Amino acid sequence: MNDAGSGPGLRLAREKMAAAEVDPLAIDVFAHFYRQLERGETGMIPEETIDPLDMPSIDDVEVAPETGAAALRGTAVIKLNGGLGTSMGMERAKSLLCVRRGLSFLDIIARQVLHLRQEHDAPLPLIFMNSFRTSADTLAALARYADLAVEGLPLEFLQNKEPKLNEKDLTPVTWTKDPSLEWCPPGHGDIYTAMTATGLIDQLLAAGYSQVFISNSDNLGAVPDPKLAGWFAESGSPFAIEAVRRTPSHRKGGHFAIRRSDGRIVLRETAQTLETDMAALGDLSRHKFMSTNNIWINLVALRDALASRDGILGLPLIRNLKTVDPGDPTSPKVIQIESAMGAAIEIFAGARTIEVGHDRYVPVKSTNDLLVLRSDVYDIGADFVLDQAAAVVPFVDLDGTYKLVAEFDKRFKSGAPSLRAAESFVVDGDWTFGENVTVVGSVKLSGEHGRVESGTVLTD
């Protein structure tokens, strides 16, 4: 591809990616975004260019059981599984974290799919998009499920990587202390490039699948549900995202909107929001819905869209300013070029959103979320689907002492407390917990350190 007009940074980045055997299509996609960055584009979506979006609820949709089962038989499942959980101190795939009774995220995902296959007589292939850091551990953990792989289809494909760029001159950064930190993932928008480069789209179509359901591996609520599969298949839409209503804890997160210029649905992330528009971003009465990252895609529509764009879907740029070493705020500032998988919604005419319950959005981004998941807030039944057993999902805010999984586990050696009757649970200071601790109502623990003995009932 012609790089005329670009500075030396793009040439150096291309050479570095080629030397690392990054797929040529991924290099071209990176170059596409690089030129935007070079032109000074930021990917920002000003508030004045969008309007709020409303949408129907899946609860108000009727789908015949046989329609849902038939749609499920034409669905393949892809889980985004490239994350290491570094923010929680992990060096392996986050999906290897234990959730309940010795079962990891991967165990529960595999068992959810195996149960659905049996219940609906559906092949329902399960495929993981891994990174070079998560591939080996993931495949080793899944080896116990001998019947998980579907003949003729891979169990995994790999996401790409790209160089971090010096903020000042957009050249690839060098970091001799740890050269692996010179690289970053391109964001989960890379899935379309990776699916194309590996030939996965054509493989799925040749095997008779018409749609894919894509979600994050750390969201156990993202089950390939037959009602949603049937709704999407009947809609005739090329692309759909499940949405949930935003809550006060989501004020700083992204949301859906309508672009005034062409009426297309857009997904605005926090990194695409101007500082002057942050109040509007946090206005839950204006922008009511956020993405679950549970996405349904018609495979023919995806193949055709990519073919018409020479494999470059043209997702909106996300310019992320970081430090080359995420654990060292004094290390050089770098720009990471990213894109969001859900942002593809604006590419497809006729794309849709559908409101779902918060039971389909149970992400684990911190040890606060992990404590809720390990508690009795959710039951896990024979179908391995999370069932909310508590009246409300409590707000949990643990002291920074608990941020890393290893430190968190030390303090909850006897298991998570019961949170089924809790509204909020805030812990300030270094506390350890015995077994069978119960939290009722709104509870706050304060103090430099302490211990909650076994059998204690903590109340307001």
ABEGO torsion letter per residue (X at the ends): XBABGBBAAAAAAAAAAAAAGBBAAAAAAAAAAAAAAAAGBAGBBBAAABBBBBBBBAAABBBBAAAAAAAAAABBBBBBAABAGAAAGBABBAAABBABGGBBAAAAAAAAAAAAAAAAGBAGBBBBBBBAAAAAAAAAAAAABAAABBBGBBABBBBBBBBBBBAAAGBBBBBAABAAAABBBAEAAAAAAAAAAAGAAAAAAAAGBABBBBBBAABAABBBBAAAAAAAAAAGBABBBBBBBBBAAAAABBBBBBBAAAGBBBBBBAAABBAAAAAAAABAAABABBBAGBBBBBAAAAAAAAAAAGGBAGBBBBBBBBBABAABAABBBBBBBBBBAAAAAAABBGBBBBBBBAAABBBBABAAAAAAAABAABBBBAAGBBBBABABBBBBBBBAAAABAAAAAAAAAAEBBBAAABABBBBBEBBBBBBGBBBBEBBBBBEABEBBBBGBBBBX
